[in-house]
Amino acid sequence: MGVEKVEVGAEIPLHHHDNAEEIVFITHGQALAFVNDEQKQVTVGDALFLPRGARHRIINTGQEPLWITYTFSPPVGLKLST
């Protein structure tokens, strides 16, 4: 899970995750979201569910920074041993 700031006019480039699903939640601003062959305007309170392997991209189309939270399942990256 994490938080990301996307400046006005900037974007999270097209990419995908083969090893996890992702949920993106818009906490501030507005954007144009692309998921596979679909696109939709999103704003505060909207959430995107990105299935494993879905190609996605988010462009800040607003007049202020876009803030998102993102969560991966299963978690990717750091693994803690017990």
N, C-alpha and C positions, 0 to 999 in steps of 0.2 A: 504494500500500500504506500502511496506517496501523494505529494502535491506538486503541481507544476504551474508555472506562470507562462503565458504566451502573450508576447507584446502585440500591440495593434498592428495588423497587417501580416504578422508572422504566422507560422504554421507548425504543426507536428506533421512531418512528412509521411507519405504513404509507406506503410509497413504492415507486418503481421506477426503473430506469435504462434508458432507451431506447438508449443508445449504448455499453453495455458489459455483460459478464458480471461477476459478483462471486463471490468465495469468502470466506466468513466462517468463522473458526476460533475455537472457544471455548478460552481459555487459563486462565480462572479463573471459578468460579461455575456457576450453572445458569439456564436460561431456558426460556420457551415461545416457539418460533419458528413464525411463520406464513409460508407460501410459497403464493401463490395461494389455493386452497381447502383446503390441507392445514395441519395443525398438529402439532407434535411437541415433547416435552421434550428439551432438549439440555443437555449438561454438558461438563466438561473433556475435551478430546480429540476432540470432535465437530466436524465441518465441514459447512457448508451450501454447496451450489452453487446459485447464483441465475442462471438464464439471462437473457439480455437481455429486458427488459420484464416480468420476474416481479414481481408485487406481493409485498412482504415487510415483516415487522414482527417485532421481538424484544422480549419483556417479561422483565425480571429477576424471576424467581419465587423466588429464593433468599434467604438470610439474610445475604449478603455481596455486595459489589460484583461485577458481572459484567465481565470483561475479554475483549475480542475483538480479533482482527486481521482486517483486511479487505484484499482485493486485487482490483483491477479489471483486466480485460483486454478490449480494449486499455486502456492507462492513460488516465485522464481528468484534466483539470486542466492543470497546468504542462506546457508543451512547450518543450524545449530545442532551440535551433537549432544547426546545426554550421557 
